[in-house]
Amino acid sequence: MNIRVVLPLTALLALAGCNRPVPPAPDKPPEPQATALRDAMQQPLDKAKAARDMLEKAPDTRAADEAPTDR
C-alpha cells in the first residue's frame, strides 16, 4: 500500500475512536474541586477580618491616655 493512503486512513481511525465527553446533568450543579486550596487561602483572611472587627469594637484608649490631667 501507498503511504498516501495508509496515513490518512490511520488518522481517520484514530479520530473515529475519540468521543465527546458526556455533559453533566443540568439539574445537578458541579461538585467543587478546590475546597482545600480555597480553605487554606481563606483562613488568614478570616483571621485578619476577626482582628479588624475586634479592634473596631474595642474602646479607644488613646484618647484617655492623651487627655490632660489636672495637677
Buried (B, 14 or more C-beta within 10 A) or exposed (E): EEEEEEEEEEEEEEEEEEEEEEEEEEEEEEEEEEEEEEEEEEEEEEEEEEEEEEEEEEEEEEEEEEEEEEE
